[in-house]
Amino acid sequence: MDLSSYAELAVRLVNTASLGHEGGDLLTTLDGLRSLVADREHLNHGITRADLEALRQLRDEFRAFFVSSSQGDGAAAAARLNELLMQYPVHPQLSGHDGQPWHVHYTESGSMSDKYAAGAAMGLAVRLAELGLDRFGVCQAAPCQGVFIDTSAGRTRRYCSERCTNRANVTAFRARKREEPQA
């Protein structure tokens, strides 16, 4: 069972907010929500405006989890995640869609947003137990506030995307060039 893909649902959801990146809030319309789950067969049908609103609120909850984690506040991070796990209980179910062999989905009941929340919360809980608190971060490229799960061998990830990594490297390069003595 690939738990990382469920945890990535939380990352994906948080990173739809306009937190310092171009493009603004990506989760303001039903089309935006459909785009968010386009690659998830078990989530991309029966989408309603209520799901959109529920996921916008859930996005704030997941963001608070990442912020607490990145600040080393394990008690707050665990409390937030435990609240979500209680609110969105997991219902494991076997699934064999899209020609894939039988595999486990965390939930196939409730609204689309309930399914999303239950899977993402469970995925985060398992990844937290597996990787540790310090693997959940907030992007350090100003002004971005995206989130990520650091799965690098050396625990060295500091940015939410390749784009932010490149932007930070260019900014650092230009700063070094300005500091060099003029020839």
BELDA-V939596 format. One record per backbone hydrogen bond with DSSP energy under -1.0 kcal/mol. CO is the residue of the C=O (numbers start at 0). NH is the residue of the N-H. Records with the same first field share a line. If there is no record, write none. Layout:
BEGIN
CO = NH ; NH
END
This chain:
BEGIN
0 = 2
2 = 6
3 = 7
6 = 10
7 = 11
8 = 12
9 = 13
10 = 14
12 = 15
13 = 16
15 = 25
16 = 18
18 = 144
28 = 32
29 = 33
30 = 34
31 = 35
32 = 36
36 = 39
39 = 42 ; 43
47 = 51
48 = 52
49 = 53
50 = 54
51 = 55
52 = 56
53 = 57
54 = 58
56 = 60
57 = 61
58 = 62
59 = 63
60 = 64
61 = 65
62 = 66
63 = 67
64 = 68
65 = 69
66 = 70
67 = 72
68 = 71
71 = 73
72 = 76
73 = 77
74 = 78
75 = 79
76 = 80
77 = 81
78 = 82
79 = 83
80 = 84
81 = 85
82 = 86
83 = 87
92 = 104
94 = 102
96 = 99
102 = 94
104 = 92
105 = 90
110 = 114
111 = 115
112 = 116
113 = 117
114 = 118
115 = 119
116 = 120
117 = 121
118 = 122
119 = 123
120 = 124
121 = 125
122 = 126
123 = 127
124 = 128
125 = 129
126 = 130
127 = 131
131 = 134
132 = 135
134 = 149
136 = 147
140 = 143
145 = 138
147 = 136
151 = 154
157 = 139
160 = 164
161 = 165
162 = 166
163 = 167
164 = 168
165 = 169
166 = 170
167 = 171
168 = 172
169 = 173
170 = 174
171 = 175
172 = 176
173 = 177
174 = 178
175 = 179
END
